[in-house]
Amino acid sequence: MSDPQDEFKGKNVLIELTDTSAPAKKYGLPLEKYLDILGECRQKLFDARSRGPRPHLDDKVCHYLFKRRHGLYRNIS
């Protein structure tokens, strides 16, 4: 996994690089049990992210999209 800004250094990150049956076989779990555990992990991550601060609003993008939506940008070529 690429982490150029070292944001995830020393942190656990849930990532799936293969299909779900491969890790289930590796750990000797039935596929249903593995998917249940994976679902619990995803829910925990979602709950933790929901408690964190919201990302900063990029006003430049919002401004551009607003003007584009209302036809205020012209394509000059």
C-alpha positions in Angstrom: 0.0 0.0 0.0 1.3 3.4 -0.9 1.5 5.9 2.0 3.6 8.9 0.7 2.7 11.2 3.6 3.1 8.5 6.3 -0.5 9.1 7.5 -1.0 5.4 8.3 2.4 4.7 9.9 1.9 2.6 13.0 -1.9 2.2 12.4 -4.0 -0.8 11.4 -5.6 -0.4 8.0 -8.2 -2.8 6.7 -7.5 -3.6 3.0 -8.5 -6.5 0.8 -6.1 -7.4 -2.0 -7.6 -10.8 -2.9 -11.1 -12.3 -3.2 -12.8 -13.1 0.2 -12.4 -16.8 -0.1 -8.6 -16.8 0.0 -8.2 -15.3 3.5 -11.0 -17.4 4.8 -9.2 -20.6 3.6 -5.9 -19.2 5.0 -7.3 -18.8 8.5 -9.4 -22.0 8.3 -12.7 -20.2 8.6 -15.9 -20.9 6.8 -16.6 -18.1 4.3 -19.8 -17.0 6.2 -17.9 -16.6 9.5 -15.1 -14.7 7.7 -17.6 -12.3 6.1 -19.3 -11.7 9.5 -15.9 -10.8 11.0 -15.1 -8.6 8.1 -18.5 -6.9 8.4 -17.9 -6.2 12.1 -14.5 -4.7 11.3 -16.0 -2.4 8.6 -18.7 -1.3 11.0 -16.0 -0.4 13.7 -14.0 1.6 11.1 -17.2 3.4 10.0 -18.1 4.3 13.6 -14.6 5.5 14.4 -14.5 7.7 11.2 -18.0 9.1 12.1 -16.6 10.3 15.4 -13.7 12.1 13.8 -13.6 15.7 12.4 -15.1 16.3 9.0 -12.7 17.0 6.2 -12.0 20.6 5.3 -14.4 22.0 2.6 -12.5 22.9 -0.6 -14.1 26.2 -1.5 -12.3 26.3 -4.9 -14.0 23.2 -6.1 -17.4 24.2 -4.8 -17.0 27.6 -6.5 -16.0 26.0 -9.8 -18.9 23.5 -9.7 -21.4 26.2 -8.8 -20.3 28.4 -11.7 -20.2 25.5 -14.1 -23.7 24.3 -13.1 -25.1 27.8 -13.8 -23.2 28.2 -17.1 -20.9 31.0 -15.8 -17.8 29.4 -17.2 -17.2 29.6 -21.0 -15.1 27.3 -23.0 -12.7 29.6 -24.8 -10.7 27.8 -27.5 
